[in-house]
Amino acid sequence: MSHTINITKINTSKVDDLDFDNIPLGRTFTDHMFICDYENGEWVNPRVEPLELIPTHPAAMALHYGQAIFEGMKATVGTDGSPMLFRPEKNAARLNFSADRMGMPHFPEDLFVEGLKQLVAVEQAWIPPQEGSALYLRPFMYADEPFIGMRAATSYKFIIIASPSGPFFTNRIKLYAETKYIRAAEGGTGEAKAAGNYAAAIRPTELAKEKGYDQVLWLDAVEHKYIQEVGTMNIFFKIDGKFITPKKDGAILDGITRMSVIDLLRDKGFEVAERPITIDEIKEASENGTLEEAFGTGTAVGIAYIQEIGMNDETIHVSDESPVGLDINDTLNDIKTGKIEDTFNWMVKVEKVLV
Ligand SMILES: *Cc1c(COP(=O)(O)O)cnc(C)c1O
């Protein structure tokens, strides 16, 4: 299927006002957005236009019933100067997986990738060139039908906005294993990248921060025993030379970084098991000296090294170093900038001809 994407460009770009060495995280947006409307059962009028406020009816259903989902991905520049996307078809498929769970319409996956490419082509001056920097892309869909009543909306918007992000120098993070609040239960919406999952996580995350932790480590909803994931990341542990990560259980998010890291670890000769992992198992490994490292994986930060995990009044020491995590992070960055060969065929080039 081919789509005609109309492009309306602004007169003067704001990119010259941006200090690329000092990018305020999540607050700077590029000049344009991709936007498409869902009306009368179909997606119409895909376009790239100047980023501006969108008039919203006070009864827009997303505001009341929360039909809102999103994606997160990054565009980088290759050594040859051309912008590239990392596995965008995976984000397209995951958006539709989330849409299914939330009773929302599918967005055509080819148009998702085409929209990303067009937007990135128009905004390529905004891609920070520094190592570890990228243009963060945020595709999202929400119900904008004005209606008070409990059913799936009949009109939606699909939008992609872009925000340059500087290099992430994450310190080792400390996690708080939460035994009171839960993020997701099997059968719930945890597998969907739904806005509401975050809404429910905000308060527990604030409480963890008050205790001196960076993020919540979510445990299963039934026994508060099995490890699920971290705020916006999946999690890996290295015990006695082998890697483990919680298996997809119907409640954790199927991270694209997670699936890529599993491939990279195996490629580097490590064993990786996807299986249920209890917090007690991690505690025991910490105590008997077999817990070698642990890290979180997600598009926003890449790899975040975990130093310790708190639970109630206990502290589980993880590790002060994360050599494999560091190596995987470098490999991922090098693939994303074309410094090493993309043997997995993950990168999708954006043609410059469109601009
Ligand atoms: C987006 C997200 C992740 C990471 O997914 P990536 O595709 O690797 O960015 C992990 N957990 C949650 C809850 C998320 O929303």
The ligand as a MOL file (V3000), in Angstrom:
LIG
                    3D

  0  0  0     0  0            999 V3000
M  V30 BEGIN CTAB
M  V30 COUNTS 15 15 0 0 0
M  V30 BEGIN ATOM
M  V30 1 C 9.1090 0.9580 26.7140 0
M  V30 2 C 9.2750 0.1170 27.9330 0
M  V30 3 C 10.3690 -0.7490 28.1060 0
M  V30 4 C 11.5430 -0.8030 27.1610 0
M  V30 5 O 11.1930 -1.1490 25.8570 0
M  V30 6 P 12.1840 -0.8040 24.6620 0
M  V30 7 O 11.4490 -1.2520 23.4630 0
M  V30 8 O 13.4230 -1.5510 24.9090 0
M  V30 9 O 12.4060 0.6760 24.7160 0
M  V30 10 C 10.3960 -1.5620 29.2240 0
M  V30 11 N 9.3990 -1.5190 30.1360 0
M  V30 12 C 8.3550 -0.6900 30.0180 0
M  V30 13 C 7.3120 -0.6860 31.0610 0
M  V30 14 C 8.2580 0.1540 28.9090 0
M  V30 15 O 7.2120 0.9730 28.7930 0
M  V30 END ATOM
M  V30 BEGIN BOND
M  V30 1 1 1 2
M  V30 2 1 2 3
M  V30 3 2 2 14
M  V30 4 1 3 4
M  V30 5 2 3 10
M  V30 6 1 4 5
M  V30 7 1 5 6
M  V30 8 2 6 7
M  V30 9 1 6 8
M  V30 10 1 6 9
M  V30 11 1 10 11
M  V30 12 2 11 12
M  V30 13 1 12 13
M  V30 14 1 12 14
M  V30 15 1 14 15
M  V30 END BOND
M  V30 END CTAB
M  END
